[in-house]
């Protein structure tokens, strides 16, 4: 009897799950470095930190991709990228790349991918990153997993295993692009930890050209007008957040959240049902369809802890939960829990913090 041949991965629905030979040459992890008016978006550094782990696991290099106008400080941004773990930066300078537009950025990115063949490409799930990632993945005919909460390398296939919430945030699913390259994923700001910068690190710059002129581009950039409300709510980068859920029963009780936040110098957050009920603006929503936050302290009052909310705040250093239900899911991952009526607990916390802060101020004086 002849020895049985090892089984190959089964194809599902007629699809090939094996990586074709010509795509096995794709090596390396890339991060798109998003910048605007000379400042890099912090999500790019967060992704470099995560990309460094993926690259080390695979034993490959980590590189950044920077595109912009000839008069933009791209070399300075590259130097900053090295400090967060990049070993090289691919740079395209062209007048049509000053200010984001989908057509030239998509061409620049796809040309670089086709020429240098990275196996993984990561982008921030920002307005720019989402727009660019979708068009690049479509042009390259490869897979894209959006709004990931975890990235790792599958040991069996060496493929990128990208985890994201699905079914309205009620489940987490892990997606792998087995038969296509590059593997692409977007991650929202503050989902991954900011790595420590090492300014002694250096790297290599690889310059490339775009080969596109202004008349080739349909979209025209006429002017930049800053959003007058853009700096009013800075939830994603707040050190302290006090959030409320529908357990507070009504908008009047939600004012207790504002009272505590004012005493602590905190931002106010909320769950999706609270936003949908019109108690607060959408920019204060924490969760899969809202903001992802990583504060030093997160106080959750009247919040059950459903996955949809959890993925947006579980990275907080300290989570304090207040809920009447001792079996509420939020107590499974909160660092400290108070089983009680939030409408009674919040005023006590507010008064206690106010007195404690006042006492510390008197001692300091």
Beta strands, then each sheet from edge to edge (+ up, - down):
strand 1: 29-32
strand 2: 35-36
strand 3: 39-40
strand 4: 62-68
strand 5: 88-93
strand 6: 120-124
strand 7: 144-148
strand 8: 150-153
strand 9: 160-166
strand 10: 171-176
strand 11: 183-187
strand 12: 204-208
strand 13: 240-244
strand 14: 267-270
strand 15: 297-301
strand 16: 318-323
strand 17: 336-339
sheet 1: 7+ 11+ 6+ 1+ 4+ 5+ 12+
sheet 2: 2+ 3-
sheet 3: 8+ 9- 10+
sheet 4: 14+ 13+ 15+ 16+ 17+
end
